[in-house]
Amino acid sequence: GLIKIGLLAAHWLGFVGWTFIAVAVGSIQWRVWQVSDIGVITSGKAWVGIWRVCFNSHTLVTPEFKVMYCRSISLTDTFTPPEIAAAQVLMLLALIVGLCGNAGSIYALRNVYLGLDKSLPIRSVFAASGALCLLAAAMSLVPLLWNLSSVVTNKTVRFPPDFHMPEVPEEQYVGSSIGLGIIGAALMTTSGVIFLTYRLPARADSYTCSKS
């Protein structure tokens, strides 16, 4: 009973963690730039994500965003800093790997609750799911911590003129997306560790012995 509850809790931790990482991937709030010139950047604040840069403006508006002006950041752009390029690749890979880990845990949990853990290699499935969750967490933590370090050390990005961004921000802050992503990675790590430490219940010992 307790083992099943623990495994179910681990699955939900993994799912919530994966969701947090997914939200962080799509969000623009990785870095918050404080800008003194409010002629174009009306709010005096711009948001730098891993896919685009946006700010509120009374003079410039991107039609699909209505009240915001946004420009895309591409992996192949010459101005794209390495930490953002790494985030574009690693965060997407983390989502794919994490999704596979969660899918594996659903399959394993289904068989545990149906009592099929006597005749199927459930331990191996949980171990694989745990390893995938840990891998996804590691892949996301690398760009998250790298971008966090870039903000803390006040590194700038040399955006092209059509971005209408200053060469250097007056101040920059860590955006909420980095924090959300780190929390998501922590939850996925916890989930992975629980799955990796899963052991078959006593009633399945005979099956384990027969297999060995």
N, C-alpha and C positions, 0 to 999 in steps of 0.2 A: 504493500500500500504506500508506504513512505517513499520507496524507490520510484514508483510510478509518478507520485506527486512531484518528486524532485526532478525527474526527467521532463515532466510537462512544464514545470517552472523554467527549466533550462531552455526548452524550446521557445517559450514566450520571451525569455531574455534575449535569445538569439534573434527572434523575429523583430522585437522592438529595437534592438541594436541595429539590425539591418535597415529598418525603416528610418532611424535617425541618420544613418550614413547616407541613405538615398535622398533625404531632405537636404542634407548638407551639400551633396553633389549639385543639386539644382539651384541652390540659393546663391544670391549675389553677396551675401553678407559675410565674406571671408575676411575682408579688410575694410575698415571704415576710414576714409580720408577726410580730414577737416581742412577746408579751403577758405582762404580769406576773401578772394575775389568772388562776389556773389552776382556779378554781371550776367554770367551764363549759368553757373551752378547756383541756382537761386537759394537753395536751402543752406549752402555753405558746407554741404556734406555729400560725398560721393561714396558709392559702394563698389568694391572690386571683388568679383567672384572669380571662379576658375574658367568660366565660359563667357562672361561679359562684364562690362563696366556700365553702371547706371547712375544717374543723378536726376533730381527734380529740377526743372527749368521752365521759366516763363517764355523763353525765346527759342528753345530747341525742344522738339517733341518727336519721339518715334511713334508713328501711327498705332502700332499694335500695343503700345504701352500707355497711350493716351496722355498721361501726365509726366512721363519720364523720358529721358533721352538715354538710349543704350547703344553700345557698340560691342560687337562680338570679339572674343579673343580666340584665335586659332592656334593650334599646336604648331603650325608651320610659320606663323608670323615671326619676323626677326626680333621684334621687341619683347616677345613672350619670355619672361624669366624662367629659369629651369625648374623652380619650385612649383610654378603654375602648370608648366608642361607636364611635369611628373604627376601632379594631381589629376590632370585630365586623363592620363593613362591609368594610373594606379587605382584611382577611386572607382573608375568604371570596372576594372578587373575585380576589385574588391566586392562590388555589387554582384557580379556574376558568380564569383566563388562563394560569397555568402548566401546567395540564393540556392546554390546547389547544396550547401551545408544544411540550410533550413529544410529543403526538400527531402534530404536524406533522413533528417530527424523525424519528419512527419511519417515517412514510410516505416521507420523503426518503431516509433511510438504506436502506430496503428497495429503493428504485429504484436507488440507487447500487450496492448490492451485486449487484443483478440486471443491472447494465449498462444500465439504462434512462435514465441521465443524458444520453444523446445526443439523445433524442427528447422529453424532458420538461423543463419549466422548473424544474429541481431547485434552481438557485441562488436563485430567487425563493422557493421553499418554505423553504429553509434561512434566508434572510433574514427571512422572516415568523416562523419559529420562534424565531430569535434575538431579534427585536424583542419577541415575546410573553414570552419568558423574562426579558428585561431589564425589561419593564413589570411583570411579576409580582414581580420582586425589588424594584423601586422601591415598588410598592404595599404590600408587606409591611414594607419598611424604615421607612416613615413611622410607622406605629403602634408598631413595635418600638422605634425610637429615642425616640419620644414617651413611651412608658411607661417606658423606661429612664431618661429625664430626670426623670420624675415620682418615681421611686424615689430617684434620686441626690439630688434636692432635697427629699426626705422629704415629699412631698405626701400628704395623707390622703384617705380617702373617707368621707363621712358616711352610713354604712349605717343603714337603719331598725332600730328596736329588736328586731324579730324575727330579725335576723341574729345577734344576741348578739355583735357585734363592738365593740371599744372605739372611742371617738371618734378617738383618736390612738394609734398603736402606739408601744411603747417604742423599738423599732428596726424598720427594714424593710430587706430586702435584695433585690437583683435575683435573680429566680428563674431556674432553669436553662432554662425555656422561651424566655425572651427571647434568651439566648445561642444556643440551638439554632436559633431562627428567624433570627437574624443570620447564623449560619453557612450555613443553607439559602439565604438571600438571596445570600450571597457566591458559593456554588456555582452558583446559577442565573445570576448575573451573568457568571461565567466561561464558562458554557455558552453564554449568549447572544452574548458577544463572539466566541467561536470560530465559531459558526454565521454571524454577520454577516461575518466575514472570510474565509469559505469561498470559494474560487475553483475554477472547473471545471478538471479536469486537461487537459493538453495535447491529448489525443486528442479532446477535445470542442470544440477551438477552432474547427474548421470549422463546427460547428453554431452556435456563438455568432456567427460572422461572417455566416452565412446569415440568421440571425434579425434581425441589425441591417441 
